[in-house]
């Protein structure tokens, strides 16, 4: 058995919900080691190396229930789950499994049409007002949906003439659809802004109905993932979710960041214009988490420029990670001494470590075929024996 195979075996045994392949471990190690070799721990002008603010992709509306798209989405979301650190509720089990939902690409219009558009907070075009000479087929092609879908969204027949100043919907009409049967609120421009999830709803149904991607949905709700992961569910009945971002100051997000050895941003120093929203969207932390992890902040006061914000629990203990730790001069965690009931997943979450595979890589044994040197009180749950001092830093691993 190779070393990577033994790591995968141990991690799967430690958490049955976790699916870890040899290739994923290799990618995780390469990602972490490439950051270590760069000798960079401080980033400026925008912070995290995990850039969640990318230009919208094209919205390719396909047939909603095509099985091939569903299978492709599962594969894509597994990759997302292996590379994105999560920020669940502090008292919940830290996420540790794979994604189950597909991504719905967003709309990026060409420039050939001259009519007016109405866009959402992510730049997706939800409405288009026709100009002279526009056709149903031409508008559909321009916005990367089929003519049949555009006709259905607007209750017209394919091939119908389009008089000038006709306002066309580019997303499904209001009301329930399969996978998204709940009630939505819209703003004055008809843009869906929030939604209450109903039993039987799915991530694919929600993103399709409201014309956004799963990444945009995650950003709007200041979370790292929207799919089920390690028994942590975003899509659950009764959950009231946001579909759009609030406006943020254009000056925000340009502060200085401090990253740990795994490439995860754990501190951010604010600039003028930063707010709970701007920080939350950028680093996927809810306002409640920021307040818990930074006790000097107050929800009813602006965040002063020059404030160093903690983006991980760190000094705040969480369920499954009650032990003590040491840091370097920059506040980057170095070592951790386990307490009774501590688990790998919660230790990783508390200190901004992307996965337990990364934690294991910082604690490789010197000899033997084992994946880690530290010992377990319960291998199935990943609970560690108390009193062990383990490494939290790839650049200063502990080997025994």
TORROLO-654631 format. One line per field, with one value per residue (C-alpha): x, y, z; residue number from 0; residue in three letters. Coordinates in nm, 2 decimals, always signed. Layout:
// residues N
px: (X; ...)
py: (Y; ...)
pz: (Z; ...)
nr: (NUM; ...)
rest: (ALA; ...)
***
This chain:
// residues 400
px: (+0.00; +0.13; +0.16; -0.13; -0.35; -0.28; -0.37; -0.70; -0.77; -0.72; -0.92; -1.21; -1.20; -1.19; -1.49; -1.72; -1.89; -1.56; -1.47; -1.10; -0.92; -0.55; -0.57; -0.74; -0.47; -0.20; -0.38; -0.42; -0.06; +0.06; -0.17; -0.03; +0.33; +0.32; +0.21; +0.48; +0.75; +0.64; +0.74; +0.44; +0.22; +0.10; -0.12; -0.23; -0.49; -0.78; -0.67; -0.74; -0.58; -0.92; -1.08; -1.45; -1.52; -1.48; -1.65; -1.98; -1.98; -2.22; -2.57; -2.63; -2.99; -3.03; -3.31; -3.36; -3.38; -3.11; -2.94; -2.60; -2.58; -2.66; -2.38; -2.14; -2.24; -2.17; -1.82; -1.76; -1.89; -1.66; -1.37; -1.51; -1.55; -1.19; -1.05; -1.27; -1.25; -1.58; -1.71; -2.00; -2.17; -1.91; -2.12; -2.19; -1.98; -1.72; -1.80; -1.61; -1.79; -1.87; -2.11; -2.43; -2.56; -2.50; -2.39; -2.61; -2.39; -2.48; -2.57; -2.31; -2.47; -2.29; -2.30; -2.49; -2.83; -2.91; -3.21; -3.20; -3.12; -3.19; -2.92; -2.89; -2.62; -2.39; -2.43; -2.66; -2.92; -3.27; -3.47; -3.42; -3.63; -3.63; -3.52; -3.62; -3.53; -3.48; -3.61; -3.69; -3.42; -3.17; -3.24; -3.23; -2.89; -2.75; -2.83; -2.74; -3.08; -3.29; -3.57; -3.82; -3.72; -3.74; -4.08; -4.20; -4.06; -4.26; -4.57; -4.53; -4.49; -4.15; -4.10; -4.33; -4.26; -4.11; -4.24; -3.99; -4.00; -4.11; -3.98; -3.86; -3.78; -3.46; -3.53; -3.83; -4.15; -4.26; -4.40; -4.30; -4.11; -3.98; -3.69; -3.79; -4.15; -4.10; -4.19; -3.95; -3.94; -3.85; -3.73; -3.89; -3.71; -3.84; -3.51; -3.55; -3.37; -3.46; -3.63; -3.77; -3.68; -3.96; -3.94; -3.81; -3.63; -3.29; -2.98; -3.03; -3.39; -3.32; -3.03; -3.23; -3.54; -3.35; -3.08; -2.77; -2.49; -2.43; -2.11; -2.31; -2.57; -2.29; -2.15; -2.49; -2.52; -2.15; -2.09; -1.82; -2.06; -2.43; -2.43; -2.46; -2.12; -2.05; -2.41; -2.41; -2.70; -2.75; -3.06; -3.30; -3.67; -3.75; -3.41; -3.46; -3.18; -3.05; -3.04; -2.85; -2.57; -2.61; -2.42; -2.07; -1.83; -1.60; -1.31; -1.36; -1.15; -0.82; -0.67; -0.38; -0.43; -0.24; -0.25; -0.16; +0.07; -0.21; -0.29; -0.61; -0.67; -0.70; -0.66; -0.76; -0.68; -0.96; -0.95; -1.20; -1.52; -1.50; -1.81; -1.95; -2.10; -1.79; -1.58; -1.84; -1.88; -1.50; -1.40; -1.73; -1.79; -2.14; -2.18; -2.26; -1.93; -1.73; -1.89; -1.81; -1.46; -1.39; -1.54; -1.44; -1.67; -2.03; -2.31; -2.44; -2.11; -1.90; -1.57; -1.28; -1.01; -0.70; -0.89; -0.73; -1.02; -0.99; -1.14; -1.12; -1.24; -0.88; -0.89; -1.27; -1.31; -1.56; -1.73; -1.47; -1.17; -1.13; -0.75; -0.47; -0.24; +0.07; +0.12; +0.41; +0.48; +0.22; -0.05; -0.03; -0.11; +0.18; +0.09; -0.22; -0.25; -0.56; -0.83; -1.08; -1.34; -1.14; -1.18; -0.97; -1.25; -1.32; -0.95; -0.90; -1.21; -1.10; -0.76; -0.86; -0.70; -0.88; -0.92; -0.81; -0.59; -0.39; -0.38; -0.25; +0.02; +0.16; +0.18; +0.33; +0.52; +0.89; +0.86; +0.61; +0.31; +0.07; -0.06; -0.03; +0.17; -0.10; -0.33; -0.71; -0.95; -1.21; -1.10; -1.45; -1.54; -1.19; -1.16; -0.80; -0.65; -0.61; -0.27; -0.10; +0.08; +0.02; +0.13; -0.10; +0.16; +0.30; +0.63; +0.68; +0.55; +0.58; +0.71; +0.74)
py: (+0.00; +0.35; +0.62; +0.82; +0.50; +0.45; +0.82; +0.77; +0.45; +0.61; +0.92; +0.71; +0.50; +0.81; +0.96; +0.72; +1.02; +1.13; +1.01; +1.07; +0.94; +0.91; +1.17; +1.41; +1.37; +1.43; +1.75; +1.87; +1.81; +1.98; +2.28; +2.32; +2.26; +2.50; +2.77; +2.67; +2.68; +3.03; +3.16; +3.39; +3.44; +3.80; +3.91; +4.27; +4.44; +4.20; +3.93; +3.57; +3.35; +3.18; +3.44; +3.39; +3.71; +3.58; +3.71; +3.54; +3.25; +3.21; +3.09; +2.78; +2.69; +2.32; +2.09; +2.10; +1.72; +1.59; +1.31; +1.37; +1.72; +1.59; +1.34; +1.60; +1.83; +1.56; +1.52; +1.90; +1.95; +1.68; +1.88; +2.20; +2.02; +1.90; +2.25; +2.48; +2.54; +2.56; +2.79; +2.61; +2.70; +2.67; +2.41; +2.20; +1.91; +2.04; +1.94; +1.64; +1.49; +1.56; +1.78; +1.65; +1.94; +2.07; +2.42; +2.63; +2.87; +3.24; +3.47; +3.69; +3.87; +3.95; +4.31; +4.25; +4.35; +4.71; +4.69; +4.77; +4.50; +4.45; +4.27; +4.12; +4.19; +3.94; +4.09; +3.81; +3.96; +3.87; +4.09; +4.23; +4.49; +4.44; +4.69; +4.71; +4.40; +4.17; +3.81; +3.55; +3.32; +3.60; +3.71; +3.35; +3.28; +3.61; +3.51; +3.14; +2.99; +2.80; +2.97; +2.72; +2.81; +3.18; +3.13; +2.94; +3.19; +3.46; +3.26; +3.31; +3.07; +2.99; +3.21; +3.48; +3.83; +4.07; +4.43; +4.69; +4.76; +4.41; +4.32; +3.95; +3.73; +3.54; +3.33; +3.11; +3.29; +3.34; +3.04; +2.70; +2.45; +2.10; +2.14; +2.49; +2.51; +2.77; +3.14; +3.41; +3.78; +4.02; +4.38; +4.66; +4.55; +4.20; +4.05; +3.76; +3.86; +3.59; +3.25; +3.01; +2.65; +2.39; +2.01; +1.84; +2.15; +2.09; +2.31; +2.25; +2.36; +2.67; +2.79; +2.72; +2.90; +3.21; +3.22; +3.21; +2.97; +2.77; +2.97; +3.29; +3.15; +3.06; +3.41; +3.58; +3.37; +3.42; +3.04; +2.84; +2.57; +2.52; +2.15; +1.88; +1.82; +1.60; +1.61; +1.99; +2.10; +2.44; +2.32; +2.23; +2.29; +2.62; +2.78; +3.14; +3.21; +3.52; +3.52; +3.85; +4.04; +4.38; +4.67; +4.72; +5.01; +4.99; +5.07; +4.75; +4.43; +4.60; +4.54; +4.32; +3.95; +3.69; +3.33; +3.02; +2.76; +2.59; +2.90; +2.98; +3.35; +3.37; +3.74; +4.05; +4.41; +4.64; +4.95; +5.24; +5.10; +4.75; +4.62; +4.30; +4.24; +4.30; +4.09; +3.82; +3.80; +3.79; +3.54; +3.35; +3.44; +3.52; +3.83; +3.61; +3.43; +3.75; +3.88; +3.56; +3.54; +3.91; +4.02; +4.39; +4.43; +4.53; +4.47; +4.83; +5.01; +5.04; +4.85; +5.11; +5.10; +4.92; +4.66; +4.32; +4.07; +3.70; +3.48; +3.15; +3.06; +3.05; +3.16; +3.08; +2.71; +2.51; +2.18; +1.91; +2.14; +2.26; +2.23; +2.49; +2.61; +2.81; +3.07; +3.25; +3.62; +3.68; +3.49; +3.19; +2.87; +2.63; +2.35; +2.23; +2.01; +1.79; +1.78; +1.51; +1.48; +1.66; +1.54; +1.60; +1.77; +2.03; +2.10; +2.17; +2.40; +2.59; +2.68; +2.74; +2.41; +2.32; +1.95; +1.67; +1.54; +1.87; +1.82; +1.47; +1.58; +1.81; +1.51; +1.24; +0.95; +0.91; +0.53; +0.27; +0.27; +0.48; +0.81; +1.00; +0.95; +1.08; +0.83; +0.80; +0.74; +0.64; +0.59; +0.58; +0.93; +1.07; +1.15; +1.19; +1.08; +1.39; +1.53; +1.50; +1.80; +1.81; +2.04; +2.30; +2.42; +2.26; +2.46; +2.32; +1.97; +1.73; +1.38; +1.09)
pz: (+0.00; -0.09; +0.17; +0.01; +0.01; +0.38; +0.45; +0.26; +0.45; +0.79; +0.71; +0.58; +0.89; +1.11; +0.95; +0.75; +0.59; +0.44; +0.09; +0.03; -0.27; -0.34; -0.61; -0.38; -0.12; -0.37; -0.49; -0.14; -0.06; -0.38; -0.31; +0.04; -0.04; -0.34; -0.09; +0.16; -0.11; -0.21; +0.14; +0.13; +0.43; +0.39; +0.11; +0.03; -0.20; -0.16; +0.08; +0.04; -0.22; -0.25; -0.48; -0.47; -0.68; -1.03; -1.34; -1.40; -1.64; -1.93; -1.84; -2.04; -1.97; -2.06; -1.99; -1.62; -1.56; -1.78; -1.60; -1.76; -1.61; -1.27; -1.29; -1.41; -1.13; -0.87; -1.00; -1.01; -0.66; -0.52; -0.65; -0.50; -0.17; -0.17; -0.22; -0.03; +0.34; +0.51; +0.79; +0.95; +1.28; +1.56; +1.75; +1.45; +1.33; +1.08; +0.72; +0.59; +0.29; -0.08; -0.27; -0.42; -0.63; -0.97; -1.07; -1.29; -1.49; -1.48; -1.76; -1.93; -2.23; -2.55; -2.68; -3.01; -2.86; -2.80; -2.56; -2.19; -1.93; -1.57; -1.38; -1.03; -0.78; -0.95; -1.29; -1.42; -1.67; -1.55; -1.79; -2.14; -2.31; -2.69; -2.96; -3.32; -3.51; -3.21; -3.26; -3.00; -3.14; -3.14; -2.78; -2.66; -2.84; -2.70; -2.34; -2.38; -2.33; -2.58; -2.78; -2.63; -2.27; -2.35; -2.50; -2.19; -1.95; -2.12; -2.22; -2.60; -2.88; -3.03; -3.34; -3.22; -3.33; -3.08; -3.09; -2.96; -2.59; -2.50; -2.15; -2.16; -1.86; -1.88; -1.57; -1.50; -1.42; -1.05; -0.87; -0.76; -0.99; -0.92; -0.67; -0.57; -0.44; -0.17; -0.15; -0.28; -0.23; -0.51; -0.52; -0.72; -1.03; -1.01; -0.90; -0.65; -0.33; -0.07; -0.05; +0.21; +0.14; +0.13; +0.19; -0.13; -0.26; -0.41; -0.48; -0.85; -0.84; -0.64; -0.86; -1.18; -1.06; -0.96; -1.23; -1.01; -0.96; -0.64; -0.58; -0.60; -0.37; -0.12; -0.14; -0.09; +0.23; +0.34; +0.35; +0.18; +0.04; -0.03; -0.08; +0.19; +0.35; +0.65; +0.77; +0.75; +0.53; +0.36; +0.17; +0.45; +0.49; +0.67; +0.61; +0.48; +0.24; +0.06; -0.32; -0.37; -0.20; -0.03; -0.19; -0.05; -0.06; -0.37; -0.14; +0.06; +0.05; -0.01; +0.34; +0.44; +0.49; +0.69; +0.57; +0.76; +0.61; +0.43; +0.23; +0.43; +0.53; +0.91; +0.97; +0.78; +0.86; +0.75; +0.53; +0.49; +0.34; +0.49; +0.67; +0.80; +0.46; +0.26; +0.49; +0.50; +0.12; +0.07; +0.33; +0.37; +0.74; +0.87; +1.08; +1.38; +1.34; +1.31; +1.63; +1.82; +1.70; +1.75; +2.08; +2.04; +1.74; +1.77; +1.51; +1.56; +1.50; +1.18; +1.18; +1.20; +0.94; +1.07; +1.27; +1.27; +1.21; +1.31; +1.04; +1.24; +1.59; +1.72; +2.08; +2.09; +2.17; +1.97; +2.03; +1.97; +2.00; +2.36; +2.39; +2.41; +2.13; +2.05; +1.78; +1.61; +1.61; +1.34; +1.53; +1.30; +1.49; +1.55; +1.79; +1.97; +2.28; +2.26; +2.53; +2.60; +2.33; +2.06; +1.70; +1.39; +1.20; +1.47; +1.54; +1.17; +1.16; +1.47; +1.32; +0.96; +0.82; +0.50; +0.57; +0.81; +0.52; +0.56; +0.94; +0.89; +0.65; +0.92; +1.15; +0.95; +1.13; +1.08; +1.04; +0.96; +0.73; +0.94; +0.81; +1.14; +1.45; +1.70; +1.85; +1.87; +2.15; +1.89; +1.53; +1.39; +1.51; +1.47; +1.85; +1.96; +2.29; +2.52; +2.61; +2.27; +2.12; +1.74; +1.47; +1.31; +1.06; +0.75; +0.77; +1.12; +1.11; +1.41; +1.32; +1.57)
nr: (0; 1; 2; 3; 4; 5; 6; 7; 8; 9; 10; 11; 12; 13; 14; 15; 16; 17; 18; 19; 20; 21; 22; 23; 24; 25; 26; 27; 28; 29; 30; 31; 32; 33; 34; 35; 36; 37; 38; 39; 40; 41; 42; 43; 44; 45; 46; 47; 48; 49; 50; 51; 52; 53; 54; 55; 56; 57; 58; 59; 60; 61; 62; 63; 64; 65; 66; 67; 68; 69; 70; 71; 72; 73; 74; 75; 76; 77; 78; 79; 80; 81; 82; 83; 84; 85; 86; 87; 88; 89; 90; 91; 92; 93; 94; 95; 96; 97; 98; 99; 100; 101; 102; 103; 104; 105; 106; 107; 108; 109; 110; 111; 112; 113; 114; 115; 116; 117; 118; 119; 120; 121; 122; 123; 124; 125; 126; 127; 128; 129; 130; 131; 132; 133; 134; 135; 136; 137; 138; 139; 140; 141; 142; 143; 144; 145; 146; 147; 148; 149; 150; 151; 152; 153; 154; 155; 156; 157; 158; 159; 160; 161; 162; 163; 164; 165; 166; 167; 168; 169; 170; 171; 172; 173; 174; 175; 176; 177; 178; 179; 180; 181; 182; 183; 184; 185; 186; 187; 188; 189; 190; 191; 192; 193; 194; 195; 196; 197; 198; 199; 200; 201; 202; 203; 204; 205; 206; 207; 208; 209; 210; 211; 212; 213; 214; 215; 216; 217; 218; 219; 220; 221; 222; 223; 224; 225; 226; 227; 228; 229; 230; 231; 232; 233; 234; 235; 236; 237; 238; 239; 240; 241; 242; 243; 244; 245; 246; 247; 248; 249; 250; 251; 252; 253; 254; 255; 256; 257; 258; 259; 260; 261; 262; 263; 264; 265; 266; 267; 268; 269; 270; 271; 272; 273; 274; 275; 276; 277; 278; 279; 280; 281; 282; 283; 284; 285; 286; 287; 288; 289; 290; 291; 292; 293; 294; 295; 296; 297; 298; 299; 300; 301; 302; 303; 304; 305; 306; 307; 308; 309; 310; 311; 312; 313; 314; 315; 316; 317; 318; 319; 320; 321; 322; 323; 324; 325; 326; 327; 328; 329; 330; 331; 332; 333; 334; 335; 336; 337; 338; 339; 340; 341; 342; 343; 344; 345; 346; 347; 348; 349; 350; 351; 352; 353; 354; 355; 356; 357; 358; 359; 360; 361; 362; 363; 364; 365; 366; 367; 368; 369; 370; 371; 372; 373; 374; 375; 376; 377; 378; 379; 380; 381; 382; 383; 384; 385; 386; 387; 388; 389; 390; 391; 392; 393; 394; 395; 396; 397; 398; 399)
rest: (UNK; UNK; UNK; UNK; UNK; UNK; UNK; UNK; UNK; UNK; UNK; UNK; UNK; UNK; UNK; UNK; UNK; UNK; UNK; UNK; UNK; UNK; UNK; UNK; UNK; UNK; UNK; UNK; UNK; UNK; UNK; UNK; UNK; UNK; UNK; UNK; UNK; UNK; UNK; UNK; UNK; UNK; UNK; UNK; UNK; UNK; UNK; UNK; UNK; UNK; UNK; UNK; UNK; UNK; UNK; UNK; UNK; UNK; UNK; UNK; UNK; UNK; UNK; UNK; UNK; UNK; UNK; UNK; UNK; UNK; UNK; UNK; UNK; UNK; UNK; UNK; UNK; UNK; UNK; UNK; UNK; UNK; UNK; UNK; UNK; UNK; UNK; UNK; UNK; UNK; UNK; UNK; UNK; UNK; UNK; UNK; UNK; UNK; UNK; UNK; UNK; UNK; UNK; UNK; UNK; UNK; UNK; UNK; UNK; UNK; UNK; UNK; UNK; UNK; UNK; UNK; UNK; UNK; UNK; UNK; UNK; UNK; UNK; UNK; UNK; UNK; UNK; UNK; UNK; UNK; UNK; UNK; UNK; UNK; UNK; UNK; UNK; UNK; UNK; UNK; UNK; UNK; UNK; UNK; UNK; UNK; UNK; UNK; UNK; UNK; UNK; UNK; UNK; UNK; UNK; UNK; UNK; UNK; UNK; UNK; UNK; UNK; UNK; UNK; UNK; UNK; UNK; UNK; UNK; UNK; UNK; UNK; UNK; UNK; UNK; UNK; UNK; UNK; UNK; UNK; UNK; UNK; UNK; UNK; UNK; UNK; UNK; UNK; UNK; UNK; UNK; UNK; UNK; UNK; UNK; UNK; UNK; UNK; UNK; UNK; UNK; UNK; UNK; UNK; UNK; UNK; UNK; UNK; UNK; UNK; UNK; UNK; UNK; UNK; UNK; UNK; UNK; UNK; UNK; UNK; UNK; UNK; UNK; UNK; UNK; UNK; UNK; UNK; UNK; UNK; UNK; UNK; UNK; UNK; UNK; UNK; UNK; UNK; UNK; UNK; UNK; UNK; UNK; UNK; UNK; UNK; UNK; UNK; UNK; UNK; UNK; UNK; UNK; UNK; UNK; UNK; UNK; UNK; UNK; UNK; UNK; UNK; UNK; UNK; UNK; UNK; UNK; UNK; UNK; UNK; UNK; UNK; UNK; UNK; UNK; UNK; UNK; UNK; UNK; UNK; UNK; UNK; UNK; UNK; UNK; UNK; UNK; UNK; UNK; UNK; UNK; UNK; UNK; UNK; UNK; UNK; UNK; UNK; UNK; UNK; UNK; UNK; UNK; UNK; UNK; UNK; UNK; UNK; UNK; UNK; UNK; UNK; UNK; UNK; UNK; UNK; UNK; UNK; UNK; UNK; UNK; UNK; UNK; UNK; UNK; UNK; UNK; UNK; UNK; UNK; UNK; UNK; UNK; UNK; UNK; UNK; UNK; UNK; UNK; UNK; UNK; UNK; UNK; UNK; UNK; UNK; UNK; UNK; UNK; UNK; UNK; UNK; UNK; UNK; UNK; UNK; UNK; UNK; UNK; UNK; UNK; UNK; UNK; UNK; UNK; UNK; UNK; UNK; UNK; UNK; UNK; UNK; UNK; UNK; UNK; UNK; UNK; UNK; UNK; UNK; UNK; UNK; UNK; UNK; UNK; UNK; UNK; UNK; UNK; UNK; UNK; UNK; UNK; UNK; UNK; UNK; UNK; UNK; UNK; UNK)
***
